[in-house]
Amino acid sequence: MTVFAEAVDWGAVLEVIWASLLAGVGVTAIFSVGVLGASRAVESRRGGHGAAAGAYAVLTLLAFVAVAAAMAFGIVVMTQKD
């Protein structure tokens, strides 16, 4: 058991775990906000509330840009060499 404990860098393992959880939950939540914004924008536009529809459309755009940025960041991190 000690050989295994010495072979594993537990600090790196814990860093990967928390980063994965943060990215998984965070990106999923931001994507959900984008879907909610798109849905509300359509509802507001149909209801004749142009300003609210525009605000929800901006929220949707920002959320999807954030998701795309997170994806690009992930690709950059994976392709970097130390």
LOPALUM-309438 format. One record per residue: residue number from 1; x, y, z of N, C-alpha, C, O in turn; residue in three letters. Coordinates in nm, 2 decimals, padded with zeros to 4 digits. Each point is the difference from the previous one (the first is absolute). Example, Ala and Ser with C-alpha at 12.3 -4.5 7.8 and 13.67 -1.06 7.14 Angstrom:
@resi 1	n.c1 01.32	n.c2 -00.57	n.c3 00.78	ca.c1 -00.09	ca.c2 00.12	ca.c3 00.00	c.c1 00.09	c.c2 00.12	c.c3 00.00	o.c1 00.10	o.c2 00.00	o.c3 00.07	resn Ala
@resi 2	n.c1 -00.14	n.c2 00.11	n.c3 -00.14	ca.c1 00.09	ca.c2 00.11	ca.c3 00.00	c.c1 -00.08	c.c2 00.11	c.c3 00.08	o.c1 00.05	o.c2 00.11	o.c3 00.01	resn Ser
***
This chain:
@resi 1	n.c1 00.08	n.c2 -00.12	n.c3 00.00	ca.c1 -00.08	ca.c2 00.12	ca.c3 00.00	c.c1 00.09	c.c2 00.13	c.c3 00.00	o.c1 -00.04	o.c2 00.10	o.c3 -00.06	resn Met
@resi 2	n.c1 00.15	n.c2 -00.11	n.c3 00.12	ca.c1 00.09	ca.c2 00.12	ca.c3 00.01	c.c1 00.06	c.c2 00.03	c.c3 -00.14	o.c1 00.02	o.c2 00.12	o.c3 -00.03	resn Thr
@resi 3	n.c1 00.00	n.c2 -00.22	n.c3 -00.05	ca.c1 00.06	ca.c2 00.03	ca.c3 -00.13	c.c1 -00.11	c.c2 00.07	c.c3 -00.08	o.c1 00.04	o.c2 00.10	o.c3 -00.08	resn Val
@resi 4	n.c1 -00.16	n.c2 -00.14	n.c3 00.09	ca.c1 -00.11	ca.c2 00.07	ca.c3 -00.08	c.c1 -00.01	c.c2 00.15	c.c3 00.05	o.c1 -00.02	o.c2 00.09	o.c3 -00.07	resn Phe
@resi 5	n.c1 00.03	n.c2 -00.07	n.c3 00.21	ca.c1 -00.02	ca.c2 00.13	ca.c3 00.05	c.c1 00.12	c.c2 00.09	c.c3 -00.04	o.c1 -00.02	o.c2 00.12	o.c3 -00.02	resn Ala
@resi 6	n.c1 00.14	n.c2 -00.18	n.c3 00.00	ca.c1 00.11	ca.c2 00.08	ca.c3 -00.04	c.c1 00.00	c.c2 00.03	c.c3 -00.15	o.c1 00.05	o.c2 00.10	o.c3 -00.05	resn Glu
@resi 7	n.c1 -00.12	n.c2 -00.19	n.c3 -00.03	ca.c1 00.00	ca.c2 00.02	ca.c3 -00.14	c.c1 -00.10	c.c2 00.10	c.c3 -00.05	o.c1 00.00	o.c2 00.05	o.c3 -00.11	resn Ala
@resi 8	n.c1 -00.10	n.c2 -00.02	n.c3 00.19	ca.c1 -00.11	ca.c2 00.09	ca.c3 -00.03	c.c1 00.02	c.c2 00.14	c.c3 00.06	o.c1 00.03	o.c2 00.01	o.c3 00.12	resn Val
@resi 9	n.c1 -00.04	n.c2 00.09	n.c3 -00.21	ca.c1 00.01	ca.c2 00.13	ca.c3 00.05	c.c1 -00.14	c.c2 00.05	c.c3 00.04	o.c1 -00.08	o.c2 00.04	o.c3 -00.09	resn Asp
@resi 10	n.c1 00.05	n.c2 -00.06	n.c3 00.22	ca.c1 -00.14	ca.c2 00.03	ca.c3 00.04	c.c1 -00.04	c.c2 00.14	c.c3 -00.01	o.c1 -00.12	o.c2 00.03	o.c3 -00.02	resn Trp
@resi 11	n.c1 00.21	n.c2 00.06	n.c3 00.02	ca.c1 -00.03	ca.c2 00.14	ca.c3 -00.02	c.c1 -00.05	c.c2 00.03	c.c3 -00.14	o.c1 -00.10	o.c2 00.07	o.c3 -00.02	resn Gly
@resi 12	n.c1 00.16	n.c2 -00.14	n.c3 -00.08	ca.c1 -00.04	ca.c2 00.02	ca.c3 -00.14	c.c1 -00.13	c.c2 -00.07	c.c3 -00.02	o.c1 -00.09	o.c2 00.05	o.c3 -00.07	resn Ala
@resi 13	n.c1 00.07	n.c2 -00.17	n.c3 00.14	ca.c1 -00.13	ca.c2 -00.07	ca.c3 -00.02	c.c1 -00.12	c.c2 00.09	c.c3 00.06	o.c1 -00.10	o.c2 00.01	o.c3 -00.07	resn Val
@resi 14	n.c1 00.12	n.c2 00.05	n.c3 00.18	ca.c1 -00.10	ca.c2 00.08	ca.c3 00.06	c.c1 -00.02	c.c2 00.13	c.c3 -00.08	o.c1 -00.12	o.c2 00.05	o.c3 -00.02	resn Leu
@resi 15	n.c1 00.22	n.c2 00.00	n.c3 -00.04	ca.c1 -00.01	ca.c2 00.12	ca.c3 -00.09	c.c1 -00.09	c.c2 -00.04	c.c3 -00.12	o.c1 -00.08	o.c2 00.08	o.c3 -00.05	resn Glu
@resi 16	n.c1 00.11	n.c2 -00.19	n.c3 -00.01	ca.c1 -00.08	ca.c2 -00.05	ca.c3 -00.12	c.c1 -00.15	c.c2 -00.02	c.c3 00.04	o.c1 -00.09	o.c2 00.04	o.c3 -00.07	resn Val
@resi 17	n.c1 00.07	n.c2 -00.09	n.c3 00.19	ca.c1 -00.14	ca.c2 -00.03	ca.c3 00.04	c.c1 -00.08	c.c2 00.13	c.c3 00.02	o.c1 -00.11	o.c2 00.01	o.c3 -00.05	resn Ile
@resi 18	n.c1 00.17	n.c2 00.09	n.c3 00.12	ca.c1 -00.07	ca.c2 00.12	ca.c3 00.03	c.c1 -00.02	c.c2 00.08	c.c3 -00.13	o.c1 -00.10	o.c2 00.07	o.c3 -00.02	resn Trp
@resi 19	n.c1 00.20	n.c2 -00.07	n.c3 -00.07	ca.c1 -00.01	ca.c2 00.08	ca.c3 -00.12	c.c1 -00.10	c.c2 -00.07	c.c3 -00.09	o.c1 -00.08	o.c2 00.08	o.c3 -00.07	resn Ala
@resi 20	n.c1 00.07	n.c2 -00.21	n.c3 00.06	ca.c1 -00.10	ca.c2 -00.07	ca.c3 -00.08	c.c1 -00.14	c.c2 00.03	c.c3 00.05	o.c1 -00.09	o.c2 00.03	o.c3 -00.07	resn Ser
@resi 21	n.c1 00.07	n.c2 -00.03	n.c3 00.20	ca.c1 -00.13	ca.c2 00.02	ca.c3 00.06	c.c1 -00.04	c.c2 00.15	c.c3 -00.02	o.c1 -00.12	o.c2 00.02	o.c3 -00.04	resn Leu
@resi 22	n.c1 00.21	n.c2 00.07	n.c3 00.06	ca.c1 -00.03	ca.c2 00.14	ca.c3 -00.03	c.c1 -00.03	c.c2 00.03	c.c3 -00.14	o.c1 -00.10	o.c2 00.07	o.c3 -00.03	resn Leu
@resi 23	n.c1 00.17	n.c2 -00.13	n.c3 -00.06	ca.c1 -00.02	ca.c2 00.02	ca.c3 -00.15	c.c1 -00.13	c.c2 -00.06	c.c3 -00.04	o.c1 -00.08	o.c2 00.06	o.c3 -00.07	resn Ala
@resi 24	n.c1 00.06	n.c2 -00.18	n.c3 00.12	ca.c1 -00.12	ca.c2 -00.08	ca.c3 -00.04	c.c1 -00.13	c.c2 00.07	c.c3 00.05	o.c1 -00.10	o.c2 00.02	o.c3 -00.08	resn Gly
@resi 25	n.c1 00.10	n.c2 00.02	n.c3 00.20	ca.c1 -00.12	ca.c2 00.06	ca.c3 00.06	c.c1 -00.01	c.c2 00.15	c.c3 -00.05	o.c1 -00.11	o.c2 00.04	o.c3 -00.04	resn Val
@resi 26	n.c1 00.22	n.c2 00.03	n.c3 00.03	ca.c1 -00.01	ca.c2 00.14	ca.c3 -00.04	c.c1 -00.04	c.c2 00.01	c.c3 -00.15	o.c1 -00.09	o.c2 00.08	o.c3 -00.03	resn Gly
@resi 27	n.c1 00.15	n.c2 -00.15	n.c3 -00.06	ca.c1 -00.04	ca.c2 00.01	ca.c3 -00.14	c.c1 -00.14	c.c2 -00.05	c.c3 -00.02	o.c1 -00.07	o.c2 00.06	o.c3 -00.08	resn Val
@resi 28	n.c1 00.03	n.c2 -00.16	n.c3 00.15	ca.c1 -00.14	ca.c2 -00.05	ca.c3 -00.01	c.c1 -00.10	c.c2 00.11	c.c3 00.05	o.c1 -00.10	o.c2 00.02	o.c3 -00.07	resn Thr
@resi 29	n.c1 00.13	n.c2 00.04	n.c3 00.18	ca.c1 -00.08	ca.c2 00.11	ca.c3 00.05	c.c1 -00.01	c.c2 00.12	c.c3 -00.10	o.c1 -00.11	o.c2 00.05	o.c3 -00.02	resn Ala
@resi 30	n.c1 00.22	n.c2 -00.02	n.c3 -00.03	ca.c1 00.00	ca.c2 00.12	ca.c3 -00.10	c.c1 -00.08	c.c2 -00.04	c.c3 -00.12	o.c1 -00.07	o.c2 00.09	o.c3 -00.05	resn Ile
@resi 31	n.c1 00.09	n.c2 -00.21	n.c3 00.00	ca.c1 -00.08	ca.c2 -00.04	ca.c3 -00.12	c.c1 -00.15	c.c2 00.00	c.c3 00.03	o.c1 -00.08	o.c2 00.04	o.c3 -00.08	resn Phe
@resi 32	n.c1 00.05	n.c2 -00.08	n.c3 00.20	ca.c1 -00.14	ca.c2 00.00	ca.c3 00.04	c.c1 -00.06	c.c2 00.14	c.c3 00.01	o.c1 -00.12	o.c2 00.02	o.c3 -00.04	resn Ser
@resi 33	n.c1 00.20	n.c2 00.07	n.c3 00.08	ca.c1 -00.04	ca.c2 00.14	ca.c3 00.00	c.c1 -00.03	c.c2 00.05	c.c3 -00.14	o.c1 -00.09	o.c2 00.08	o.c3 -00.03	resn Val
@resi 34	n.c1 00.18	n.c2 -00.12	n.c3 -00.06	ca.c1 -00.02	ca.c2 00.03	ca.c3 -00.14	c.c1 -00.13	c.c2 -00.05	c.c3 -00.06	o.c1 -00.07	o.c2 00.07	o.c3 -00.07	resn Gly
@resi 35	n.c1 00.04	n.c2 -00.20	n.c3 00.10	ca.c1 -00.12	ca.c2 -00.06	ca.c3 -00.05	c.c1 -00.12	c.c2 00.07	c.c3 00.06	o.c1 -00.10	o.c2 00.03	o.c3 -00.06	resn Val
@resi 36	n.c1 00.10	n.c2 00.00	n.c3 00.19	ca.c1 -00.10	ca.c2 00.08	ca.c3 00.07	c.c1 -00.02	c.c2 00.13	c.c3 -00.06	o.c1 -00.12	o.c2 00.05	o.c3 -00.03	resn Leu
@resi 37	n.c1 00.23	n.c2 00.03	n.c3 00.00	ca.c1 -00.01	ca.c2 00.13	ca.c3 -00.06	c.c1 -00.07	c.c2 -00.01	c.c3 -00.14	o.c1 -00.08	o.c2 00.09	o.c3 -00.04	resn Gly
@resi 38	n.c1 00.12	n.c2 -00.19	n.c3 -00.04	ca.c1 -00.06	ca.c2 -00.02	ca.c3 -00.13	c.c1 -00.15	c.c2 -00.02	c.c3 00.01	o.c1 -00.08	o.c2 00.05	o.c3 -00.08	resn Ala
@resi 39	n.c1 00.04	n.c2 -00.14	n.c3 00.17	ca.c1 -00.14	ca.c2 -00.03	ca.c3 00.02	c.c1 -00.08	c.c2 00.13	c.c3 00.04	o.c1 -00.10	o.c2 00.02	o.c3 -00.05	resn Ser
@resi 40	n.c1 00.16	n.c2 00.05	n.c3 00.15	ca.c1 -00.07	ca.c2 00.12	ca.c3 00.05	c.c1 00.00	c.c2 00.11	c.c3 -00.11	o.c1 -00.10	o.c2 00.07	o.c3 -00.01	resn Arg
@resi 41	n.c1 00.20	n.c2 -00.06	n.c3 -00.07	ca.c1 00.00	ca.c2 00.10	ca.c3 -00.11	c.c1 -00.11	c.c2 -00.03	c.c3 -00.10	o.c1 -00.07	o.c2 00.09	o.c3 -00.04	resn Ala
@resi 42	n.c1 00.05	n.c2 -00.22	n.c3 00.01	ca.c1 -00.11	ca.c2 -00.03	ca.c3 -00.10	c.c1 -00.14	c.c2 00.03	c.c3 00.07	o.c1 -00.08	o.c2 00.06	o.c3 -00.07	resn Val
@resi 43	n.c1 00.07	n.c2 -00.10	n.c3 00.19	ca.c1 -00.13	ca.c2 00.03	ca.c3 00.07	c.c1 -00.03	c.c2 00.15	c.c3 00.01	o.c1 -00.11	o.c2 00.04	o.c3 -00.02	resn Glu
@resi 44	n.c1 00.22	n.c2 00.03	n.c3 00.06	ca.c1 -00.02	ca.c2 00.15	ca.c3 00.01	c.c1 -00.03	c.c2 00.06	c.c3 -00.13	o.c1 -00.09	o.c2 00.10	o.c3 -00.01	resn Ser
@resi 45	n.c1 00.15	n.c2 -00.14	n.c3 -00.10	ca.c1 -00.03	ca.c2 00.05	ca.c3 -00.13	c.c1 -00.14	c.c2 -00.03	c.c3 -00.04	o.c1 -00.07	o.c2 00.09	o.c3 -00.06	resn Arg
@resi 46	n.c1 00.02	n.c2 -00.21	n.c3 00.08	ca.c1 -00.13	ca.c2 -00.03	ca.c3 -00.03	c.c1 -00.10	c.c2 00.08	c.c3 00.08	o.c1 -00.11	o.c2 00.03	o.c3 -00.04	resn Arg
@resi 47	n.c1 00.15	n.c2 00.00	n.c3 00.16	ca.c1 -00.09	ca.c2 00.08	ca.c3 00.09	c.c1 00.00	c.c2 00.15	c.c3 -00.03	o.c1 -00.07	o.c2 00.08	o.c3 00.07	resn Gly
@resi 48	n.c1 00.16	n.c2 -00.04	n.c3 -00.16	ca.c1 00.00	ca.c2 00.14	ca.c3 -00.03	c.c1 00.09	c.c2 00.08	c.c3 00.09	o.c1 -00.01	o.c2 00.13	o.c3 00.00	resn Gly
@resi 49	n.c1 00.10	n.c2 -00.19	n.c3 00.07	ca.c1 00.10	ca.c2 00.07	ca.c3 00.09	c.c1 00.13	c.c2 00.00	c.c3 -00.07	o.c1 00.09	o.c2 -00.08	o.c3 00.03	resn His
@resi 50	n.c1 -00.07	n.c2 00.18	n.c3 -00.12	ca.c1 00.12	ca.c2 00.01	ca.c3 -00.08	c.c1 00.13	c.c2 00.02	c.c3 00.09	o.c1 00.10	o.c2 -00.06	o.c3 -00.03	resn Gly
@resi 51	n.c1 -00.11	n.c2 00.15	n.c3 00.13	ca.c1 00.12	ca.c2 00.02	ca.c3 00.08	c.c1 00.04	c.c2 -00.12	c.c3 00.08	o.c1 00.12	o.c2 -00.03	o.c3 00.01	resn Ala
@resi 52	n.c1 -00.21	n.c2 -00.04	n.c3 00.05	ca.c1 00.03	ca.c2 -00.12	ca.c3 00.07	c.c1 00.05	c.c2 -00.11	c.c3 -00.09	o.c1 00.10	o.c2 -00.07	o.c3 00.04	resn Ala
@resi 53	n.c1 -00.15	n.c2 00.06	n.c3 -00.16	ca.c1 00.05	ca.c2 -00.10	ca.c3 -00.10	c.c1 00.14	c.c2 00.03	c.c3 -00.03	o.c1 00.08	o.c2 -00.09	o.c3 -00.02	resn Ala
@resi 54	n.c1 -00.05	n.c2 00.22	n.c3 00.00	ca.c1 00.14	ca.c2 00.04	ca.c3 -00.04	c.c1 00.09	c.c2 -00.03	c.c3 00.12	o.c1 00.12	o.c2 -00.04	o.c3 -00.03	resn Gly
@resi 55	n.c1 -00.16	n.c2 00.07	n.c3 00.15	ca.c1 00.09	ca.c2 -00.03	ca.c3 00.12	c.c1 00.02	c.c2 -00.15	c.c3 00.01	o.c1 00.12	o.c2 -00.04	o.c3 00.03	resn Ala
@resi 56	n.c1 -00.22	n.c2 -00.04	n.c3 -00.05	ca.c1 00.02	ca.c2 -00.15	ca.c3 00.01	c.c1 00.09	c.c2 -00.05	c.c3 -00.12	o.c1 00.08	o.c2 -00.09	o.c3 00.02	resn Tyr
@resi 57	n.c1 -00.09	n.c2 00.16	n.c3 -00.14	ca.c1 00.08	ca.c2 -00.04	ca.c3 -00.11	c.c1 00.15	c.c2 00.03	c.c3 00.03	o.c1 00.09	o.c2 -00.08	o.c3 -00.04	resn Ala
@resi 58	n.c1 -00.07	n.c2 00.19	n.c3 00.10	ca.c1 00.14	ca.c2 00.04	ca.c3 00.04	c.c1 00.05	c.c2 -00.10	c.c3 00.10	o.c1 00.12	o.c2 -00.04	o.c3 00.00	resn Val
@resi 59	n.c1 -00.20	n.c2 00.00	n.c3 00.10	ca.c1 00.04	ca.c2 -00.10	ca.c3 00.10	c.c1 00.03	c.c2 -00.13	c.c3 -00.07	o.c1 00.10	o.c2 -00.06	o.c3 00.04	resn Leu
@resi 60	n.c1 -00.18	n.c2 00.02	n.c3 -00.13	ca.c1 00.03	ca.c2 -00.12	ca.c3 -00.08	c.c1 00.13	c.c2 00.00	c.c3 -00.07	o.c1 00.08	o.c2 -00.09	o.c3 00.00	resn Thr
@resi 61	n.c1 -00.06	n.c2 00.20	n.c3 -00.07	ca.c1 00.13	ca.c2 00.02	ca.c3 -00.07	c.c1 00.12	c.c2 00.00	c.c3 00.09	o.c1 00.10	o.c2 -00.07	o.c3 -00.03	resn Leu
@resi 62	n.c1 -00.11	n.c2 00.14	n.c3 00.14	ca.c1 00.11	ca.c2 00.00	ca.c3 00.10	c.c1 00.03	c.c2 -00.14	c.c3 00.05	o.c1 00.12	o.c2 -00.04	o.c3 00.02	resn Leu
@resi 63	n.c1 -00.23	n.c2 -00.03	n.c3 00.01	ca.c1 00.02	ca.c2 -00.14	ca.c3 00.06	c.c1 00.07	c.c2 -00.09	c.c3 -00.10	o.c1 00.09	o.c2 -00.08	o.c3 00.03	resn Ala
@resi 64	n.c1 -00.14	n.c2 00.08	n.c3 -00.16	ca.c1 00.06	ca.c2 -00.09	ca.c3 -00.10	c.c1 00.14	c.c2 00.04	c.c3 -00.03	o.c1 00.08	o.c2 -00.08	o.c3 -00.04	resn Phe
@resi 65	n.c1 -00.05	n.c2 00.21	n.c3 00.04	ca.c1 00.14	ca.c2 00.05	ca.c3 -00.02	c.c1 00.09	c.c2 -00.06	c.c3 00.12	o.c1 00.11	o.c2 -00.04	o.c3 -00.03	resn Val
@resi 66	n.c1 -00.16	n.c2 00.05	n.c3 00.15	ca.c1 00.07	ca.c2 -00.05	ca.c3 00.11	c.c1 00.03	c.c2 -00.15	c.c3 -00.01	o.c1 00.11	o.c2 -00.05	o.c3 00.03	resn Ala
@resi 67	n.c1 -00.21	n.c2 -00.03	n.c3 -00.08	ca.c1 00.02	ca.c2 -00.14	ca.c3 -00.02	c.c1 00.10	c.c2 -00.03	c.c3 -00.11	o.c1 00.08	o.c2 -00.09	o.c3 00.02	resn Val
@resi 68	n.c1 -00.09	n.c2 00.17	n.c3 -00.12	ca.c1 00.10	ca.c2 -00.02	ca.c3 -00.11	c.c1 00.14	c.c2 00.03	c.c3 00.05	o.c1 00.10	o.c2 -00.06	o.c3 -00.04	resn Ala
@resi 69	n.c1 -00.09	n.c2 00.17	n.c3 00.12	ca.c1 00.13	ca.c2 00.03	ca.c3 00.05	c.c1 00.06	c.c2 -00.11	c.c3 00.10	o.c1 00.12	o.c2 -00.02	o.c3 -00.01	resn Ala
@resi 70	n.c1 -00.21	n.c2 -00.03	n.c3 00.08	ca.c1 00.04	ca.c2 -00.11	ca.c3 00.09	c.c1 00.05	c.c2 -00.12	c.c3 -00.08	o.c1 00.10	o.c2 -00.07	o.c3 00.04	resn Ala
@resi 71	n.c1 -00.17	n.c2 00.04	n.c3 -00.15	ca.c1 00.04	ca.c2 -00.11	ca.c3 -00.08	c.c1 00.14	c.c2 00.03	c.c3 -00.07	o.c1 00.08	o.c2 -00.09	o.c3 00.00	resn Met
@resi 72	n.c1 -00.07	n.c2 00.21	n.c3 -00.05	ca.c1 00.13	ca.c2 00.03	ca.c3 -00.06	c.c1 00.11	c.c2 00.00	c.c3 00.11	o.c1 00.11	o.c2 -00.05	o.c3 -00.04	resn Ala
@resi 73	n.c1 -00.13	n.c2 00.09	n.c3 00.15	ca.c1 00.10	ca.c2 00.00	ca.c3 00.11	c.c1 00.04	c.c2 -00.15	c.c3 00.03	o.c1 00.11	o.c2 -00.03	o.c3 00.02	resn Phe
@resi 74	n.c1 -00.21	n.c2 -00.05	n.c3 -00.01	ca.c1 00.02	ca.c2 -00.14	ca.c3 00.02	c.c1 00.09	c.c2 -00.07	c.c3 -00.11	o.c1 00.09	o.c2 -00.08	o.c3 00.03	resn Gly
@resi 75	n.c1 -00.12	n.c2 00.12	n.c3 -00.15	ca.c1 00.08	ca.c2 -00.05	ca.c3 -00.11	c.c1 00.15	c.c2 00.05	c.c3 00.01	o.c1 00.09	o.c2 -00.08	o.c3 -00.02	resn Ile
@resi 76	n.c1 -00.08	n.c2 00.20	n.c3 00.05	ca.c1 00.14	ca.c2 00.06	ca.c3 00.01	c.c1 00.07	c.c2 -00.07	c.c3 00.12	o.c1 00.12	o.c2 -00.03	o.c3 -00.02	resn Val
@resi 77	n.c1 -00.18	n.c2 00.01	n.c3 00.13	ca.c1 00.07	ca.c2 -00.06	ca.c3 00.11	c.c1 00.04	c.c2 -00.14	c.c3 -00.03	o.c1 00.10	o.c2 -00.05	o.c3 00.03	resn Val
@resi 78	n.c1 -00.19	n.c2 -00.03	n.c3 -00.10	ca.c1 00.03	ca.c2 -00.14	ca.c3 -00.04	c.c1 00.11	c.c2 -00.01	c.c3 -00.10	o.c1 00.08	o.c2 -00.10	o.c3 00.00	resn Met
@resi 79	n.c1 -00.06	n.c2 00.20	n.c3 -00.09	ca.c1 00.10	ca.c2 -00.01	ca.c3 -00.10	c.c1 00.13	c.c2 00.06	c.c3 00.04	o.c1 00.10	o.c2 -00.01	o.c3 -00.08	resn Thr
@resi 80	n.c1 -00.09	n.c2 00.08	n.c3 00.19	ca.c1 00.12	ca.c2 00.06	ca.c3 00.04	c.c1 00.10	c.c2 -00.11	c.c3 00.05	o.c1 -00.04	o.c2 -00.10	o.c3 00.06	resn Gln
@resi 81	n.c1 00.16	n.c2 00.12	n.c3 -00.08	ca.c1 00.11	ca.c2 -00.09	ca.c3 00.05	c.c1 00.07	c.c2 00.08	c.c3 00.11	o.c1 00.03	o.c2 00.12	o.c3 -00.01	resn Lys
@resi 82	n.c1 00.01	n.c2 -00.20	n.c3 00.11	ca.c1 00.07	ca.c2 00.06	ca.c3 00.11	c.c1 00.15	c.c2 00.00	c.c3 -00.03	o.c1 00.08	o.c2 00.05	o.c3 00.09	resn Asp
***
